[in-house]
Amino acid sequence: MESTNILAISGSLRSGSFNTAAIEAIHQLSPSNIEINIYRELGNIPLFNPDIDAKTLPVINRLIAALRDADGLIIASPEYAHGISGVMKNALDWLVAGEEFVAMPIALINTSPRAIHALASLREILTTMSGVIVDEACLSLPLLGSGMSANDIVHEPTFAEPLQNSLFEFCSAIQASQPGKYSGQNH
Ligand SMILES: Cc1cc2nc3c(=O)[nH]c(=O)nc-3n(C[C@H](O)[C@H](O)[C@H](O)COP(=O)(O)O)c2cc1C
């Protein structure tokens, strides 16, 4: 059976990050036919400089390879001063000139329902990069201030069930967009 490969990125470097916890919970909740590859190098990416050829940077080449392997992308990223996190924007800037985002299905997980500005900005950036936001798979979870870890989320049905539904909707949309790859398969 063909598996679905999903790259998942948290836009926070904070050790107790709710966005990272949500990503890790999705990883734990995913069935065996869905591969969730959690991207862990966001903090190692140099500051974007258009003078530098991205292909000379191993860390960028690894990110590009991970995106090429992915059938879809999940992003959970915080809001800082009504904007998206600097580390997230920095990574995206290195990728603007490439083709990796063209038609890439993307699900956005928002861990703070009040953080509407960063979410809107992230949508605008990603669609400008020709990504396709899968609305049915986007989810807002009130994790801010909850103190919850990935394990806590997995064992709390009011969070775990929406995350599983989001993943199901996301994979259904990915399969519908690649009928040749997944013919005869149902998640
Ligand atoms: C410098 C700073 C600025 C912030 N600005 C906002 C903001 O404008 N809107 C908001 O909803 N939350 C804001 N927050 C709260 C963060 O989004 C919140 O702490 C979030 O949980 C961070 O994500 P993380 O838990 O994944 O690290 C801010 C936090 C910091 C540290």
The ligand as an ORCA input file, in Angstrom:
! r2SCAN-3c Opt
* xyz 0 1
  C       7.750     38.322     21.815
  C       6.389     37.702     21.788
  C       5.367     38.302     21.078
  C       4.097     37.723     21.023
  N       3.112     38.317     20.296
  C       1.897     37.735     20.205
  C       0.872     38.302     19.398
  O       1.035     39.324     18.752
  N      -0.325     37.663     19.338
  C      -0.553     36.494     20.020
  O      -1.654     35.950     19.903
  N       0.407     35.929     20.803
  C       1.612     36.514     20.889
  N       2.601     35.947     21.647
  C       2.317     34.682     22.327
  C       2.891     33.489     21.554
  O       2.288     33.379     20.293
  C       2.637     32.253     22.381
  O       3.486     32.309     23.504
  C       2.856     30.967     21.644
  O       2.525     29.904     22.510
  C       4.257     30.778     21.174
  O       4.328     29.580     20.435
  P       5.038     28.275     21.034
  O       4.260     27.854     22.269
  O       4.924     27.277     19.944
  O       6.459     28.635     21.349
  C       3.863     36.513     21.718
  C       4.908     35.914     22.443
  C       6.159     36.486     22.475
  C       7.274     35.799     23.228
*
